[in-house]
Amino acid sequence: MTKERSTYTVYMLLCADGSLYTGITTDVERRLAEHKAGTGGHYTRAKKVDRLLYTEVQPNRSLASKREAEIKSWSREEKNRFLKSR
């Protein structure tokens, strides 16, 4: 039996209060629906998701997690500059 390979997507959401949320998933549409339904995590349940701002596909979970951590380490100003450059 071979293990099926999946790509992972790093994503950024804009919340109703103007804050940004960054996460990873194998299925962006499913994860966004979970966030909007209030079942996607504590932060987005409290802050309410407005919309998806950015996605970036990574070939595996390790690289996606590293990229997520990198983006989360940025200041709000750095995140805004990054989003405007896309």
PDB file with SEQRES, HELIX, SHEET and CRYST1 records, atoms N, CA, C and O in Angstrom:
SEQRES   1 A   86  MET THR LYS GLU ARG SER THR TYR THR VAL TYR MET LEU          
SEQRES   2 A   86  LEU CYS ALA ASP GLY SER LEU TYR THR GLY ILE THR THR          
SEQRES   3 A   86  ASP VAL GLU ARG ARG LEU ALA GLU HIS LYS ALA GLY THR          
SEQRES   4 A   86  GLY GLY HIS TYR THR ARG ALA LYS LYS VAL ASP ARG LEU          
SEQRES   5 A   86  LEU TYR THR GLU VAL GLN PRO ASN ARG SER LEU ALA SER          
SEQRES   6 A   86  LYS ARG GLU ALA GLU ILE LYS SER TRP SER ARG GLU GLU          
SEQRES   7 A   86  LYS ASN ARG PHE LEU LYS SER ARG                              
HELIX    1 AA1 VAL A   28  ALA A   37  1                                  10    
HELIX    2 AA2 HIS A   42  LYS A   47  1                                   6    
HELIX    3 AA3 ARG A   61  SER A   73  1                                  13    
HELIX    4 AA4 ARG A   76  LYS A   84  1                                   9    
SHEET    1 AA1 3 LEU A  20  THR A  25  0                                        
SHEET    2 AA1 3 TYR A   8  CYS A  15 -1                                        
SHEET    3 AA1 3 VAL A  49  GLN A  58 -1                                        
CRYST1    1.000    1.000    1.000  90.00  90.00  90.00 P 1           1          
ATOM      1  N   MET A   1       0.850  -1.167   0.000  1.00  0.00           N  
ATOM      2  CA  MET A   1       0.000   0.000   0.000  1.00  0.00           C  
ATOM      3  C   MET A   1       0.903   1.239   0.000  1.00  0.00           C  
ATOM      4  O   MET A   1       1.818   1.342   0.817  1.00  0.00           O  
ATOM      5  N   THR A   2       0.647   2.165  -0.905  1.00  0.00           N  
ATOM      6  CA  THR A   2       1.444   3.386  -0.960  1.00  0.00           C  
ATOM      7  C   THR A   2       0.661   4.541  -0.353  1.00  0.00           C  
ATOM      8  O   THR A   2      -0.563   4.615  -0.455  1.00  0.00           O  
ATOM      9  N   LYS A   3       1.397   5.423   0.270  1.00  0.00           N  
ATOM     10  CA  LYS A   3       0.772   6.596   0.880  1.00  0.00           C  
ATOM     11  C   LYS A   3       0.519   7.638  -0.201  1.00  0.00           C  
ATOM     12  O   LYS A   3       1.414   7.966  -0.980  1.00  0.00           O  
ATOM     13  N   GLU A   4      -0.703   8.155  -0.243  1.00  0.00           N  
ATOM     14  CA  GLU A   4      -1.059   9.175  -1.221  1.00  0.00           C  
ATOM     15  C   GLU A   4      -0.410  10.499  -0.829  1.00  0.00           C  
ATOM     16  O   GLU A   4      -0.475  10.918   0.326  1.00  0.00           O  
ATOM     17  N   ARG A   5       0.218  11.149  -1.809  1.00  0.00           N  
ATOM     18  CA  ARG A   5       0.890  12.423  -1.546  1.00  0.00           C  
ATOM     19  C   ARG A   5      -0.104  13.569  -1.694  1.00  0.00           C  
ATOM     20  O   ARG A   5      -0.908  13.599  -2.626  1.00  0.00           O  
ATOM     21  N   SER A   6      -0.033  14.501  -0.764  1.00  0.00           N  
ATOM     22  CA  SER A   6      -0.893  15.675  -0.808  1.00  0.00           C  
ATOM     23  C   SER A   6      -0.040  16.924  -0.805  1.00  0.00           C  
ATOM     24  O   SER A   6       1.041  16.956  -0.218  1.00  0.00           O  
ATOM     25  N   THR A   7      -0.535  17.940  -1.461  1.00  0.00           N  
ATOM     26  CA  THR A   7       0.098  19.238  -1.312  1.00  0.00           C  
ATOM     27  C   THR A   7      -0.615  19.961  -0.178  1.00  0.00           C  
ATOM     28  O   THR A   7      -1.762  19.659   0.152  1.00  0.00           O  
ATOM     29  N   TYR A   8       0.073  20.898   0.394  1.00  0.00           N  
ATOM     30  CA  TYR A   8      -0.488  21.714   1.467  1.00  0.00           C  
ATOM     31  C   TYR A   8      -0.527  23.158   1.009  1.00  0.00           C  
ATOM     32  O   TYR A   8       0.330  23.602   0.245  1.00  0.00           O  
ATOM     33  N   THR A   9      -1.515  23.878   1.475  1.00  0.00           N  
ATOM     34  CA  THR A   9      -1.669  25.278   1.112  1.00  0.00           C  
ATOM     35  C   THR A   9      -1.579  26.135   2.362  1.00  0.00           C  
ATOM     36  O   THR A   9      -2.265  25.891   3.355  1.00  0.00           O  
ATOM     37  N   VAL A  10      -0.720  27.144   2.294  1.00  0.00           N  
ATOM     38  CA  VAL A  10      -0.657  28.171   3.331  1.00  0.00           C  
ATOM     39  C   VAL A  10      -1.680  29.224   2.922  1.00  0.00           C  
ATOM     40  O   VAL A  10      -1.729  29.618   1.756  1.00  0.00           O  
ATOM     41  N   TYR A  11      -2.492  29.680   3.859  1.00  0.00           N  
ATOM     42  CA  TYR A  11      -3.528  30.654   3.512  1.00  0.00           C  
ATOM     43  C   TYR A  11      -3.588  31.765   4.550  1.00  0.00           C  
ATOM     44  O   TYR A  11      -3.210  31.583   5.708  1.00  0.00           O  
ATOM     45  N   MET A  12      -4.068  32.913   4.108  1.00  0.00           N  
ATOM     46  CA  MET A  12      -4.278  34.050   5.010  1.00  0.00           C  
ATOM     47  C   MET A  12      -5.723  34.510   4.877  1.00  0.00           C  
ATOM     48  O   MET A  12      -6.246  34.654   3.773  1.00  0.00           O  
ATOM     49  N   LEU A  13      -6.357  34.738   6.023  1.00  0.00           N  
ATOM     50  CA  LEU A  13      -7.737  35.197   6.071  1.00  0.00           C  
ATOM     51  C   LEU A  13      -7.797  36.585   6.685  1.00  0.00           C  
ATOM     52  O   LEU A  13      -6.996  36.929   7.554  1.00  0.00           O  
ATOM     53  N   LEU A  14      -8.748  37.370   6.228  1.00  0.00           N  
ATOM     54  CA  LEU A  14      -9.073  38.635   6.873  1.00  0.00           C  
ATOM     55  C   LEU A  14     -10.276  38.378   7.766  1.00  0.00           C  
ATOM     56  O   LEU A  14     -11.288  37.840   7.317  1.00  0.00           O  
ATOM     57  N   CYS A  15     -10.164  38.763   9.030  1.00  0.00           N  
ATOM     58  CA  CYS A  15     -11.267  38.590   9.969  1.00  0.00           C  
ATOM     59  C   CYS A  15     -12.095  39.867  10.045  1.00  0.00           C  
ATOM     60  O   CYS A  15     -11.647  40.935   9.626  1.00  0.00           O  
ATOM     61  N   ALA A  16     -13.293  39.747  10.576  1.00  0.00           N  
ATOM     62  CA  ALA A  16     -14.238  40.867  10.625  1.00  0.00           C  
ATOM     63  C   ALA A  16     -13.700  42.061  11.400  1.00  0.00           C  
ATOM     64  O   ALA A  16     -14.088  43.197  11.129  1.00  0.00           O  
ATOM     65  N   ASP A  17     -12.808  41.820  12.363  1.00  0.00           N  
ATOM     66  CA  ASP A  17     -12.240  42.921  13.145  1.00  0.00           C  
ATOM     67  C   ASP A  17     -10.998  43.527  12.494  1.00  0.00           C  
ATOM     68  O   ASP A  17     -10.356  44.405  13.070  1.00  0.00           O  
ATOM     69  N   GLY A  18     -10.659  43.053  11.283  1.00  0.00           N  
ATOM     70  CA  GLY A  18      -9.503  43.569  10.561  1.00  0.00           C  
ATOM     71  C   GLY A  18      -8.215  42.815  10.820  1.00  0.00           C  
ATOM     72  O   GLY A  18      -7.195  43.109  10.197  1.00  0.00           O  
ATOM     73  N   SER A  19      -8.238  41.849  11.724  1.00  0.00           N  
ATOM     74  CA  SER A  19      -7.037  41.063  12.001  1.00  0.00           C  
ATOM     75  C   SER A  19      -6.824  40.025  10.901  1.00  0.00           C  
ATOM     76  O   SER A  19      -7.731  39.721  10.127  1.00  0.00           O  
ATOM     77  N   LEU A  20      -5.608  39.491  10.850  1.00  0.00           N  
ATOM     78  CA  LEU A  20      -5.247  38.479   9.859  1.00  0.00           C  
ATOM     79  C   LEU A  20      -5.016  37.148  10.550  1.00  0.00           C  
ATOM     80  O   LEU A  20      -4.475  37.097  11.655  1.00  0.00           O  
ATOM     81  N   TYR A  21      -5.426  36.077   9.898  1.00  0.00           N  
ATOM     82  CA  TYR A  21      -5.207  34.725  10.399  1.00  0.00           C  
ATOM     83  C   TYR A  21      -4.457  33.949   9.326  1.00  0.00           C  
ATOM     84  O   TYR A  21      -4.815  34.006   8.150  1.00  0.00           O  
ATOM     85  N   THR A  22      -3.418  33.223   9.730  1.00  0.00           N  
ATOM     86  CA  THR A  22      -2.627  32.411   8.806  1.00  0.00           C  
ATOM     87  C   THR A  22      -2.696  30.959   9.245  1.00  0.00           C  
ATOM     88  O   THR A  22      -2.577  30.660  10.433  1.00  0.00           O  
ATOM     89  N   GLY A  23      -2.891  30.047   8.280  1.00  0.00           N  
ATOM     90  CA  GLY A  23      -2.956  28.631   8.588  1.00  0.00           C  
ATOM     91  C   GLY A  23      -2.512  27.792   7.404  1.00  0.00           C  
ATOM     92  O   GLY A  23      -2.125  28.324   6.364  1.00  0.00           O  
ATOM     93  N   ILE A  24      -2.570  26.464   7.571  1.00  0.00           N  
ATOM     94  CA  ILE A  24      -2.258  25.537   6.479  1.00  0.00           C  
ATOM     95  C   ILE A  24      -3.377  24.506   6.380  1.00  0.00           C  
ATOM     96  O   ILE A  24      -4.063  24.212   7.359  1.00  0.00           O  
ATOM     97  N   THR A  25      -3.546  23.964   5.178  1.00  0.00           N  
ATOM     98  CA  THR A  25      -4.579  22.957   4.948  1.00  0.00           C  
ATOM     99  C   THR A  25      -4.265  22.181   3.674  1.00  0.00           C  
ATOM    100  O   THR A  25      -3.448  22.609   2.859  1.00  0.00           O  
ATOM    101  N   THR A  26      -4.919  21.044   3.513  1.00  0.00           N  
ATOM    102  CA  THR A  26      -4.840  20.299   2.258  1.00  0.00           C  
ATOM    103  C   THR A  26      -6.018  20.631   1.352  1.00  0.00           C  
ATOM    104  O   THR A  26      -6.025  20.260   0.179  1.00  0.00           O  
ATOM    105  N   ASP A  27      -7.021  21.331   1.895  1.00  0.00           N  
ATOM    106  CA  ASP A  27      -8.232  21.658   1.137  1.00  0.00           C  
ATOM    107  C   ASP A  27      -8.730  23.040   1.564  1.00  0.00           C  
ATOM    108  O   ASP A  27      -9.412  23.170   2.581  1.00  0.00           O  
ATOM    109  N   VAL A  28      -8.393  24.058   0.796  1.00  0.00           N  
ATOM    110  CA  VAL A  28      -8.706  25.442   1.162  1.00  0.00           C  
ATOM    111  C   VAL A  28     -10.214  25.676   1.258  1.00  0.00           C  
ATOM    112  O   VAL A  28     -10.674  26.300   2.214  1.00  0.00           O  
ATOM    113  N   GLU A  29     -10.981  25.195   0.302  1.00  0.00           N  
ATOM    114  CA  GLU A  29     -12.431  25.422   0.318  1.00  0.00           C  
ATOM    115  C   GLU A  29     -13.081  24.819   1.558  1.00  0.00           C  
ATOM    116  O   GLU A  29     -13.923  25.452   2.194  1.00  0.00           O  
ATOM    117  N   ARG A  30     -12.688  23.595   1.898  1.00  0.00           N  
ATOM    118  CA  ARG A  30     -13.234  22.937   3.089  1.00  0.00           C  
ATOM    119  C   ARG A  30     -12.843  23.708   4.347  1.00  0.00           C  
ATOM    120  O   ARG A  30     -13.678  23.948   5.219  1.00  0.00           O  
ATOM    121  N   ARG A  31     -11.574  24.093   4.436  1.00  0.00           N  
ATOM    122  CA  ARG A  31     -11.091  24.782   5.639  1.00  0.00           C  
ATOM    123  C   ARG A  31     -11.750  26.153   5.800  1.00  0.00           C  
ATOM    124  O   ARG A  31     -12.098  26.549   6.913  1.00  0.00           O  
ATOM    125  N   LEU A  32     -11.919  26.869   4.701  1.00  0.00           N  
ATOM    126  CA  LEU A  32     -12.587  28.171   4.761  1.00  0.00           C  
ATOM    127  C   LEU A  32     -14.031  28.007   5.242  1.00  0.00           C  
ATOM    128  O   LEU A  32     -14.514  28.795   6.056  1.00  0.00           O  
ATOM    129  N   ALA A  33     -14.712  26.980   4.735  1.00  0.00           N  
ATOM    130  CA  ALA A  33     -16.088  26.708   5.175  1.00  0.00           C  
ATOM    131  C   ALA A  33     -16.117  26.391   6.671  1.00  0.00           C  
ATOM    132  O   ALA A  33     -17.027  26.824   7.378  1.00  0.00           O  
ATOM    133  N   GLU A  34     -15.124  25.635   7.156  1.00  0.00           N  
ATOM    134  CA  GLU A  34     -15.053  25.327   8.589  1.00  0.00           C  
ATOM    135  C   GLU A  34     -14.867  26.606   9.405  1.00  0.00           C  
ATOM    136  O   GLU A  34     -15.541  26.810  10.415  1.00  0.00           O  
ATOM    137  N   HIS A  35     -13.950  27.461   8.959  1.00  0.00           N  
ATOM    138  CA  HIS A  35     -13.729  28.726   9.670  1.00  0.00           C  
ATOM    139  C   HIS A  35     -15.010  29.556   9.703  1.00  0.00           C  
ATOM    140  O   HIS A  35     -15.380  30.092  10.747  1.00  0.00           O  
ATOM    141  N   LYS A  36     -15.677  29.659   8.569  1.00  0.00           N  
ATOM    142  CA  LYS A  36     -16.900  30.474   8.498  1.00  0.00           C  
ATOM    143  C   LYS A  36     -18.034  29.884   9.333  1.00  0.00           C  
ATOM    144  O   LYS A  36     -18.883  30.618   9.838  1.00  0.00           O  
ATOM    145  N   ALA A  37     -18.050  28.565   9.477  1.00  0.00           N  
ATOM    146  CA  ALA A  37     -19.084  27.896  10.273  1.00  0.00           C  
ATOM    147  C   ALA A  37     -18.777  27.932  11.772  1.00  0.00           C  
ATOM    148  O   ALA A  37     -19.605  27.529  12.589  1.00  0.00           O  
ATOM    149  N   GLY A  38     -17.582  28.417  12.128  1.00  0.00           N  
ATOM    150  CA  GLY A  38     -17.205  28.478  13.534  1.00  0.00           C  
ATOM    151  C   GLY A  38     -16.595  27.207  14.067  1.00  0.00           C  
ATOM    152  O   GLY A  38     -16.450  27.051  15.279  1.00  0.00           O  
ATOM    153  N   THR A  39     -16.228  26.282  13.172  1.00  0.00           N  
ATOM    154  CA  THR A  39     -15.623  25.019  13.596  1.00  0.00           C  
ATOM    155  C   THR A  39     -14.161  24.924  13.180  1.00  0.00           C  
ATOM    156  O   THR A  39     -13.558  23.855  13.279  1.00  0.00           O  
ATOM    157  N   GLY A  40     -13.587  26.025  12.718  1.00  0.00           N  
ATOM    158  CA  GLY A  40     -12.226  26.010  12.190  1.00  0.00           C  
ATOM    159  C   GLY A  40     -11.143  26.343  13.180  1.00  0.00           C  
ATOM    160  O   GLY A  40      -9.962  26.251  12.844  1.00  0.00           O  
ATOM    161  N   GLY A  41     -11.492  26.722  14.377  1.00  0.00           N  
ATOM    162  CA  GLY A  41     -10.488  27.058  15.376  1.00  0.00           C  
ATOM    163  C   GLY A  41     -10.971  28.179  16.278  1.00  0.00           C  
ATOM    164  O   GLY A  41     -11.899  28.913  15.939  1.00  0.00           O  
ATOM    165  N   HIS A  42     -10.329  28.299  17.428  1.00  0.00           N  
ATOM    166  CA  HIS A  42     -10.758  29.280  18.432  1.00  0.00           C  
ATOM    167  C   HIS A  42     -10.646  30.715  17.936  1.00  0.00           C  
ATOM    168  O   HIS A  42     -11.561  31.514  18.136  1.00  0.00           O  
ATOM    169  N   TYR A  43      -9.537  31.045  17.293  1.00  0.00           N  
ATOM    170  CA  TYR A  43      -9.317  32.433  16.872  1.00  0.00           C  
ATOM    171  C   TYR A  43     -10.384  32.886  15.885  1.00  0.00           C  
ATOM    172  O   TYR A  43     -11.003  33.934  16.067  1.00  0.00           O  
ATOM    173  N   THR A  44     -10.595  32.094  14.839  1.00  0.00           N  
ATOM    174  CA  THR A  44     -11.565  32.511  13.819  1.00  0.00           C  
ATOM    175  C   THR A  44     -13.006  32.370  14.311  1.00  0.00           C  
ATOM    176  O   THR A  44     -13.902  33.037  13.791  1.00  0.00           O  
ATOM    177  N   ARG A  45     -13.235  31.524  15.290  1.00  0.00           N  
ATOM    178  CA  ARG A  45     -14.575  31.440  15.884  1.00  0.00           C  
ATOM    179  C   ARG A  45     -14.884  32.745  16.612  1.00  0.00           C  
ATOM    180  O   ARG A  45     -16.009  33.243  16.558  1.00  0.00           O  
ATOM    181  N   ALA A  46     -13.886  33.292  17.289  1.00  0.00           N  
ATOM    182  CA  ALA A  46     -14.080  34.536  18.043  1.00  0.00           C  
ATOM    183  C   ALA A  46     -14.064  35.768  17.144  1.00  0.00           C  
ATOM    184  O   ALA A  46     -14.805  36.721  17.384  1.00  0.00           O  
ATOM    185  N   LYS A  47     -13.226  35.753  16.113  1.00  0.00           N  
ATOM    186  CA  LYS A  47     -13.028  36.949  15.286  1.00  0.00           C  
ATOM    187  C   LYS A  47     -13.903  36.994  14.038  1.00  0.00           C  
ATOM    188  O   LYS A  47     -14.040  38.055  13.429  1.00  0.00           O  
ATOM    189  N   LYS A  48     -14.491  35.884  13.648  1.00  0.00           N  
ATOM    190  CA  LYS A  48     -15.350  35.784  12.455  1.00  0.00           C  
ATOM    191  C   LYS A  48     -14.591  36.118  11.167  1.00  0.00           C  
ATOM    192  O   LYS A  48     -14.041  37.210  11.021  1.00  0.00           O  
ATOM    193  N   VAL A  49     -14.574  35.178  10.258  1.00  0.00           N  
ATOM    194  CA  VAL A  49     -13.844  35.331   8.992  1.00  0.00           C  
ATOM    195  C   VAL A  49     -14.617  36.211   8.022  1.00  0.00           C  
ATOM    196  O   VAL A  49     -15.817  36.027   7.821  1.00  0.00           O  
ATOM    197  N   ASP A  50     -13.924  37.160   7.429  1.00  0.00           N  
ATOM    198  CA  ASP A  50     -14.502  38.006   6.388  1.00  0.00           C  
ATOM    199  C   ASP A  50     -14.247  37.376   5.024  1.00  0.00           C  
ATOM    200  O   ASP A  50     -15.183  37.093   4.277  1.00  0.00           O  
ATOM    201  N   ARG A  51     -12.950  37.154   4.701  1.00  0.00           N  
ATOM    202  CA  ARG A  51     -12.648  36.566   3.390  1.00  0.00           C  
ATOM    203  C   ARG A  51     -11.226  36.017   3.329  1.00  0.00           C  
ATOM    204  O   ARG A  51     -10.376  36.327   4.164  1.00  0.00           O  
ATOM    205  N   LEU A  52     -11.004  35.198   2.319  1.00  0.00           N  
ATOM    206  CA  LEU A  52      -9.695  34.640   2.013  1.00  0.00           C  
ATOM    207  C   LEU A  52      -8.897  35.686   1.247  1.00  0.00           C  
ATOM    208  O   LEU A  52      -9.379  36.244   0.262  1.00  0.00           O  
ATOM    209  N   LEU A  53      -7.665  35.954   1.706  1.00  0.00           N  
ATOM    210  CA  LEU A  53      -6.826  36.965   1.062  1.00  0.00           C  
ATOM    211  C   LEU A  53      -5.714  36.386   0.203  1.00  0.00           C  
ATOM    212  O   LEU A  53      -5.330  36.981  -0.804  1.00  0.00           O  
ATOM    213  N   TYR A  54      -5.187  35.212   0.600  1.00  0.00           N  
ATOM    214  CA  TYR A  54      -3.968  34.726  -0.047  1.00  0.00           C  
ATOM    215  C   TYR A  54      -3.856  33.220   0.120  1.00  0.00           C  
ATOM    216  O   TYR A  54      -4.222  32.670   1.158  1.00  0.00           O  
ATOM    217  N   THR A  55      -3.348  32.559  -0.912  1.00  0.00           N  
ATOM    218  CA  THR A  55      -3.007  31.136  -0.828  1.00  0.00           C  
ATOM    219  C   THR A  55      -1.659  30.903  -1.487  1.00  0.00           C  
ATOM    220  O   THR A  55      -1.270  31.607  -2.419  1.00  0.00           O  
ATOM    221  N   GLU A  56      -0.959  29.902  -0.985  1.00  0.00           N  
ATOM    222  CA  GLU A  56       0.362  29.549  -1.512  1.00  0.00           C  
ATOM    223  C   GLU A  56       0.545  28.041  -1.338  1.00  0.00           C  
ATOM    224  O   GLU A  56       0.558  27.546  -0.211  1.00  0.00           O  
ATOM    225  N   VAL A  57       0.686  27.320  -2.430  1.00  0.00           N  
ATOM    226  CA  VAL A  57       0.811  25.859  -2.384  1.00  0.00           C  
ATOM    227  C   VAL A  57       2.248  25.471  -2.057  1.00  0.00           C  
ATOM    228  O   VAL A  57       3.201  26.026  -2.605  1.00  0.00           O  
ATOM    229  N   GLN A  58       2.381  24.510  -1.155  1.00  0.00           N  
ATOM    230  CA  GLN A  58       3.675  23.940  -0.783  1.00  0.00           C  
ATOM    231  C   GLN A  58       3.612  22.433  -1.040  1.00  0.00           C  
ATOM    232  O   GLN A  58       2.541  21.836  -0.925  1.00  0.00           O  
ATOM    233  N   PRO A  59       4.745  21.809  -1.387  1.00  0.00           N  
ATOM    234  CA  PRO A  59       4.720  20.393  -1.766  1.00  0.00           C  
ATOM    235  C   PRO A  59       4.510  19.411  -0.616  1.00  0.00           C  
ATOM    236  O   PRO A  59       4.154  18.256  -0.851  1.00  0.00           O  
ATOM    237  N   ASN A  60       4.727  19.857   0.630  1.00  0.00           N  
ATOM    238  CA  ASN A  60       4.542  18.943   1.757  1.00  0.00           C  
ATOM    239  C   ASN A  60       4.242  19.716   3.036  1.00  0.00           C  
ATOM    240  O   ASN A  60       4.373  20.939   3.088  1.00  0.00           O  
ATOM    241  N   ARG A  61       3.839  18.981   4.061  1.00  0.00           N  
ATOM    242  CA  ARG A  61       3.440  19.611   5.329  1.00  0.00           C  
ATOM    243  C   ARG A  61       4.599  20.343   5.998  1.00  0.00           C  
ATOM    244  O   ARG A  61       4.409  21.414   6.573  1.00  0.00           O  
ATOM    245  N   SER A  62       5.785  19.774   5.925  1.00  0.00           N  
ATOM    246  CA  SER A  62       6.940  20.395   6.568  1.00  0.00           C  
ATOM    247  C   SER A  62       7.205  21.791   6.017  1.00  0.00           C  
ATOM    248  O   SER A  62       7.370  22.743   6.780  1.00  0.00           O  
ATOM    249  N   LEU A  63       7.246  21.913   4.698  1.00  0.00           N  
ATOM    250  CA  LEU A  63       7.493  23.224   4.088  1.00  0.00           C  
ATOM    251  C   LEU A  63       6.337  24.184   4.339  1.00  0.00           C  
ATOM    252  O   LEU A  63       6.552  25.379   4.539  1.00  0.00           O  
ATOM    253  N   ALA A  64       5.122  23.670   4.329  1.00  0.00           N  
ATOM    254  CA  ALA A  64       3.960  24.521   4.604  1.00  0.00           C  
ATOM    255  C   ALA A  64       4.017  25.055   6.034  1.00  0.00           C  
ATOM    256  O   ALA A  64       3.733  26.229   6.270  1.00  0.00           O  
ATOM    257  N   SER A  65       4.380  24.205   6.982  1.00  0.00           N  
ATOM    258  CA  SER A  65       4.472  24.634   8.379  1.00  0.00           C  
ATOM    259  C   SER A  65       5.565  25.673   8.573  1.00  0.00           C  
ATOM    260  O   SER A  65       5.396  26.629   9.330  1.00  0.00           O  
ATOM    261  N   LYS A  66       6.686  25.485   7.887  1.00  0.00           N  
ATOM    262  CA  LYS A  66       7.778  26.465   7.973  1.00  0.00           C  
ATOM    263  C   LYS A  66       7.357  27.806   7.387  1.00  0.00           C  
ATOM    264  O   LYS A  66       7.661  28.856   7.952  1.00  0.00           O  
ATOM    265  N   ARG A  67       6.661  27.774   6.263  1.00  0.00           N  
ATOM    266  CA  ARG A  67       6.197  29.013   5.636  1.00  0.00           C  
ATOM    267  C   ARG A  67       5.145  29.695   6.513  1.00  0.00           C  
ATOM    268  O   ARG A  67       5.155  30.917   6.661  1.00  0.00           O  
ATOM    269  N   GLU A  68       4.241  28.908   7.089  1.00  0.00           N  
ATOM    270  CA  GLU A  68       3.238  29.458   8.002  1.00  0.00           C  
ATOM    271  C   GLU A  68       3.924  30.168   9.171  1.00  0.00           C  
ATOM    272  O   GLU A  68       3.548  31.284   9.529  1.00  0.00           O  
ATOM    273  N   ALA A  69       4.924  29.523   9.762  1.00  0.00           N  
ATOM    274  CA  ALA A  69       5.648  30.122  10.887  1.00  0.00           C  
ATOM    275  C   ALA A  69       6.355  31.403  10.465  1.00  0.00           C  
ATOM    276  O   ALA A  69       6.383  32.380  11.213  1.00  0.00           O  
ATOM    277  N   GLU A  70       6.926  31.394   9.265  1.00  0.00           N  
ATOM    278  CA  GLU A  70       7.594  32.596   8.763  1.00  0.00           C  
ATOM    279  C   GLU A  70       6.602  33.754   8.653  1.00  0.00           C  
ATOM    280  O   GLU A  70       6.870  34.855   9.134  1.00  0.00           O  
ATOM    281  N   ILE A  71       5.467  33.503   8.023  1.00  0.00           N  
ATOM    282  CA  ILE A  71       4.461  34.555   7.844  1.00  0.00           C  
ATOM    283  C   ILE A  71       3.935  35.033   9.199  1.00  0.00           C  
ATOM    284  O   ILE A  71       3.752  36.233   9.403  1.00  0.00           O  
ATOM    285  N   LYS A  72       3.692  34.107  10.121  1.00  0.00           N  
ATOM    286  CA  LYS A  72       3.188  34.484  11.442  1.00  0.00           C  
ATOM    287  C   LYS A  72       4.195  35.329  12.219  1.00  0.00           C  
ATOM    288  O   LYS A  72       3.807  36.095  13.101  1.00  0.00           O  
ATOM    289  N   SER A  73       5.474  35.198  11.902  1.00  0.00           N  
ATOM    290  CA  SER A  73       6.505  35.971  12.609  1.00  0.00           C  
ATOM    291  C   SER A  73       6.577  37.424  12.138  1.00  0.00           C  
ATOM    292  O   SER A  73       7.178  38.266  12.805  1.00  0.00           O  
ATOM    293  N   TRP A  74       5.969  37.713  10.998  1.00  0.00           N  
ATOM    294  CA  TRP A  74       6.009  39.069  10.451  1.00  0.00           C  
ATOM    295  C   TRP A  74       5.108  40.007  11.245  1.00  0.00           C  
ATOM    296  O   TRP A  74       4.115  39.590  11.841  1.00  0.00           O  
ATOM    297  N   SER A  75       5.479  41.282  11.237  1.00  0.00           N  
ATOM    298  CA  SER A  75       4.616  42.310  11.824  1.00  0.00           C  
ATOM    299  C   SER A  75       3.401  42.514  10.917  1.00  0.00           C  
ATOM    300  O   SER A  75       3.380  42.049   9.777  1.00  0.00           O  
ATOM    301  N   ARG A  76       2.406  43.205  11.430  1.00  0.00           N  
ATOM    302  CA  ARG A  76       1.227  43.503  10.608  1.00  0.00           C  
ATOM    303  C   ARG A  76       1.630  44.314   9.376  1.00  0.00           C  
ATOM    304  O   ARG A  76       1.121  44.081   8.280  1.00  0.00           O  
ATOM    305  N   GLU A  77       2.542  45.261   9.562  1.00  0.00           N  
ATOM    306  CA  GLU A  77       3.011  46.081   8.442  1.00  0.00           C  
ATOM    307  C   GLU A  77       3.672  45.216   7.368  1.00  0.00           C  
ATOM    308  O   GLU A  77       3.438  45.422   6.177  1.00  0.00           O  
ATOM    309  N   GLU A  78       4.492  44.257   7.779  1.00  0.00           N  
ATOM    310  CA  GLU A  78       5.143  43.360   6.820  1.00  0.00           C  
ATOM    311  C   GLU A  78       4.106  42.510   6.079  1.00  0.00           C  
ATOM    312  O   GLU A  78       4.223  42.299   4.872  1.00  0.00           O  
ATOM    313  N   LYS A  79       3.110  42.033   6.789  1.00  0.00           N  
ATOM    314  CA  LYS A  79       2.048  41.244   6.153  1.00  0.00           C  
ATOM    315  C   LYS A  79       1.282  42.092   5.145  1.00  0.00           C  
ATOM    316  O   LYS A  79       0.974  41.626   4.048  1.00  0.00           O  
ATOM    317  N   ASN A  80       0.974  43.330   5.508  1.00  0.00           N  
ATOM    318  CA  ASN A  80       0.263  44.221   4.586  1.00  0.00           C  
ATOM    319  C   ASN A  80       1.085  44.493   3.331  1.00  0.00           C  
ATOM    320  O   ASN A  80       0.545  44.477   2.225  1.00  0.00           O  
ATOM    321  N   ARG A  81       2.380  44.743   3.486  1.00  0.00           N  
ATOM    322  CA  ARG A  81       3.252  44.966   2.320  1.00  0.00           C  
ATOM    323  C   ARG A  81       3.281  43.727   1.432  1.00  0.00           C  
ATOM    324  O   ARG A  81       3.203  43.826   0.208  1.00  0.00           O  
ATOM    325  N   PHE A  82       3.394  42.568   2.060  1.00  0.00           N  
ATOM    326  CA  PHE A  82       3.410  41.310   1.319  1.00  0.00           C  
ATOM    327  C   PHE A  82       2.117  41.134   0.525  1.00  0.00           C  
ATOM    328  O   PHE A  82       2.157  40.799  -0.659  1.00  0.00           O  
ATOM    329  N   LEU A  83       0.984  41.355   1.165  1.00  0.00           N  
ATOM    330  CA  LEU A  83      -0.308  41.187   0.491  1.00  0.00           C  
ATOM    331  C   LEU A  83      -0.483  42.189  -0.642  1.00  0.00           C  
ATOM    332  O   LEU A  83      -1.045  41.848  -1.683  1.00  0.00           O  
ATOM    333  N   LYS A  84      -0.018  43.403  -0.460  1.00  0.00           N  
ATOM    334  CA  LYS A  84      -0.123  44.416  -1.517  1.00  0.00           C  
ATOM    335  C   LYS A  84       0.765  44.086  -2.707  1.00  0.00           C  
ATOM    336  O   LYS A  84       0.466  44.487  -3.832  1.00  0.00           O  
ATOM    337  N   SER A  85       1.853  43.361  -2.472  1.00  0.00           N  
ATOM    338  CA  SER A  85       2.775  43.019  -3.565  1.00  0.00           C  
ATOM    339  C   SER A  85       2.251  41.869  -4.423  1.00  0.00           C  
ATOM    340  O   SER A  85       2.825  41.573  -5.470  1.00  0.00           O  
ATOM    341  N   ARG A  86       1.187  41.229  -4.002  1.00  0.00           N  
ATOM    342  CA  ARG A  86       0.618  40.076  -4.725  1.00  0.00           C  
ATOM    343  C   ARG A  86      -0.436  40.508  -5.691  1.00  0.00           C  
ATOM    344  O   ARG A  86      -1.020  39.674  -6.383  1.00  0.00           O  
TER     345      ARG A  86                                                      
END                                                                             
